[in-house]
Amino acid sequence: MRYTYYPGCSLESAAKAYDISLRTVFRLLGHELNELEDWNCCGSTAYTSVAETTALAVCARNLALAEQQGVDLVAPCSACYTVLNKTDRFLREQPELRSKVAEALGEAGLSYKGNLRIRHPLDVLMNDVGLDAIALKTTQRLEGVKVAPYYGCQIVRPERSFDDREVPMLLDEMLSSLGATVVDYAMKVRCCGGMLMTTVDDVALKLCSELLQCAVDSGADVIATTCPLCQINLEAYQDQINRRFKTKIRIPVVFFTQLLGLALGASRAEVALDSQLIPFEPALAPLAEAVHV
C-alpha cells in the first residue's frame, strides 16, 4: 500500500527518532510512505485559538496538496493529526468558513474538495496492515519487556476516531502481539501538559511526574508513546521532576515505532535508539543484547 506522509515540524527536529523509526517500519513491512512535497507547518494547536481562519487556511494548504496524490495522508505527530483532522471537519461543517479558506487557497492556485482521509500510523498499522502481517515479519520477540502504552490526550479525542476515547487498546494489542508485557497503565490518555512546560511549568511538571510515577508503580521498564511532545516532556524533564518532587524516576520513553522496528529486525541505528536521553539499557539489556547491530 502507498501513503502520503506528512512528517510535521517535530519529526524533522526534536522527534527525529520517530521519523526514522516510522520510515523503517513501513519499509520493513513493504508499504510506501511518500513525503508530501512542499508541506508547511500545520499551525499546531495554539495558532487556531489566536487566528482561526488564517490558521485553518495554512493547514488546508497541506490538505489540498495531499488530496492531489489520491491516497490517504499519514500524520504521526498527535498535534498535526488533530489539527489536520479538525481543519477537514470544520471545512465540511461550516460553509462560511469553507468559503473563506477556499478563497485563500485559490490565491495559491489550490483547492480542497474534502476527499482526503487523514490517518495516524497506529491506525494504518493495525487496521490496514494488520497484526497477522506484522507477525509474519517479526524476527525479534519483545519477551520480558514491560511496557506502559501511552497514547496521550489527542489522537483519540475530542471525537472517537480509530480507537476508544477513554480506554484505547490498539497500542496495547500491538505490543502484546510482539511479545511485550503490557502493564495496566491507568493514565494512558492523561495529558502531559503539552506546551505548558514552556509557559506554566509547575503544572506540566506535576502532570508529567504523575504519569511517570504511574508507569513505575505499574512495573513498566519503558513507556511507549505515539506523540512527540509527550515523549520529550516525559523523558527530557525527569531530572527536573526528580529534584522538584524528591523522586528517583529514571525510565526510558520511546516511540512505539522504535519498539515495533526492533521486533521487525531493525538495528538500533535504524530506529534511532541511540538518540534517547534515558538509555534503552540497562532496563532492557536482555532485549538489547539479542538485537543485532
N, C-alpha and C positions, 0 to 999 in steps of 0.2 A: 504494500500500500504506500501511497505517496501523500505527504502532507506539506503545507506551507508552514514555515517555522518563524515565529515572532519571538526572538530572544529577550527583547526589552533591555533597558539600560543596566539593570542589576547583573544580568548574566554576562555582560561584557566587562564587568568590573569586579565588585566585591564577591559576586556569586559565580565566578568563572568556573568553579568546580562543578556547579550544576550544569552549565552549558557543556562542558567537556564530557561529563558522565552521561548526560542525556543523549548527546550525539553518538557516543559509544554504544549505549544500549540499543538505540534504533538501528545502528549499523549491524550489530551482532544479531539482531532479530530479523534482519533483512528488509527493513522498511526505510523509506526515504524521508528525510527532513530537509526541505529546500528553503533556505533562509529568504525571507521576504526582502526583495531588493528595495533599497532606499526607505526603509521603515524609519519612523520617528518615535520619540517618547510618547507613551500613552497619556501622559499628563498626571499619572499616579492618582491616588485617591484625594489628594489635597486640592489640586487645581480646580476640580469640578465644584468645590464649595466656595471658590473665590470668583471664578468667571465661567459659569456653567456652559453657556453657548459656545464660547471660544474653546473651552476645554474639550467639549464634545466634537467640535469641528476638527480640532487637531487629532483627536483619537479616530474619528471617522475616516480620516485620510488613510490610515492603516487598513481599515476595513475595506475601503474602496480598492486599494491596491491588491489586497489579498483576494477579494472577490473575483478579480480578473484571472486568478490562477485556476479557479474551478474546483478546488479541493478544500478540505477542512483546514482551519488555521489552528495551530498548536501554540499555546501561550503558557509556559511553565511558571512564570512569576505569578504569585497569587494576586498581587495588586493589578498587574496587567490583565490577567484573566478576568478579574472582577470588572475593571473599568471597560475593557473591550466588550464584554457581555452587556454591561449596563448601557453603554452607548448604543449598541444594536437594539436593545429593548426600548430605550427612550425614543429612538428614531421611528420605531414601528408603532409606538403607542401615542405619540404626541405630534400630530400633523403640523402644528405651527413651528415647533422646534425642528422638525424634519425639513421644513421649507427653508428655514434659515441656514441650516447646515448644508443643505443641497446647494444653496446659492454660494456659500463659501467654497465648497468643493468644485463647483462649476468654474470658479475663477482660476482653478488649477487644472481645468480640463478633466475633472474626475466626477464620478457619480457613484452612489451606493444604493443598490436596489434591495438590500436586506436578504440576499440569498447566500449567506455565509454561516457556517457553524464554527463557533469559537470553542475549542476543546482544551482541557487540561491533559497533560501527558498521562496522568494516572488513569483518567477516563479512557484514553486511547489504548493504553497498555492492557487494561482489564477488560474492556468491552469490545475492542476491535481485534487486538492481538490475541488475548485470552490466556488464561493460566496453562492450558494444555500445550499451547505453542511455546510458551515460556519454559515449561518443564522440559520439553524436548531439547532446548538449547542450554539448559542448566548443566554446568560441569563442576560447580563448587557449592555444595550444600552449606547453608549457614547454621549448621547444627551447633547448639550450645551458645549461640549469640542471643542475648536477651535484649530485646528492642522495645522502646516506648514509641509507638507511632503517633506523631504529632502533625495533625492536619492544619492547625491554625484556625483563625476565625473567618477566613474569606472565601475559600474555594467552594464551600457548600452553602454559603449564605450571601445575601439575605433570602434568596429563593432556593428551593431544592433544585439542584442541577443533576449531577450524576451519582449522588450518594445522599444518605440521610443527613439532615442539617444538625441534629443533636448527637447522634451516635453513628457517625460514618464508619464503614467497615472495610472498604475496598483495600486500603493500605494494609490493614491487619491481615486480610486474606492473602494478599500478595506475599507479605513477609513470612507468614506461616507456611505458604506453599513452597517457599525457598528453604524451609527447614529451620528458620529462626524461631525462638521462643518469644512470642508477642506478649508482653506484660499487660496487665489490666491498668491502662493509663486513663484515669478518670478525667484528666484535664486536656484531652486530645483536641478539643476545639476551643479552649480558652485563649484569649488574646494575650500576646506577649508585650503589648504596649505600643508596638509599631514605632512610628516616628516620635512618640512621646519620649523616647530615650534621648532625643536631642533637644527636647523642649521642657518637659516636666519629668526629669529623670527619676525623681523619687517614686513616682507612680510606676514607671516602667520597670525599674529595678525590683520593686516589690512583686510585680506580676511575674517577672522572669524568675525571681527567687522561688516563688510558689510552684511554678512549672518545673523547674529543675529539681526541687526537693521532692515533688510528687513522683518524678521519674526515678530518683534514687530510692525513695521509700518503696517503690513498686519492684525494686530489684533489677532495674534496667542497667545494661552495660553501655548502652548507646541510645541516643534519641535520633530518630529518623524523621525528617520533616519534608514538606513539599513547598516551603516558602523561603525565599532568600532573606527577607527581613527577619523572620523568625529565627533562621539559622544564625545570623550574625548577632542578634540580640542575646540569644541563649548561650552562644559559645564565647563571644568576644568579651562579655562583661562578667564572666564568672569570678575573676579575681576581685573586681569591684563589689560584686554581690557578697562574696565571702567576707570582705572587710566590713561591709555595711551591716550584715546580719549575723556575723560571727559564726559562719558556717565553713565547711571544708569540702565543698562540692567541686568535683572535677570529673566531668563526664563529656565524652565527645558528642558533638552534634553534627550529623551528616545529612546529606540529601538522600532521599530514598533511592534515587537513581545510582548513587555510588554503591550501595549495598546490592542492588539488582545487577549492576555491572560486574561486581565481583562474582556473584553467583553464576553469571553467564561466561565466566572465564577471563574477564578483562584483567589486565595488570593494574597495579596501584597507580601507575602513571596515567593509564587510560581512563581512570575515574578520578584522577586528581586528589588522591587521598593525602598526599604529602603537603597539601595546602591547608590542612586542618590546623587550627590553633591549639586545640586539645588533641594530642596524638591518638591515633587509632589504637596503638598499643600503649601500655601493656594490657588494657582491659580486654582486648580482642586478640591477644597473642596467638592462641591456638589457630584461629582462622587465618590470621595474617601469615603465619608460617606455612600454611597449606596453599596459599595463593602464590602462583608463580609471579616472578618479577622480570 
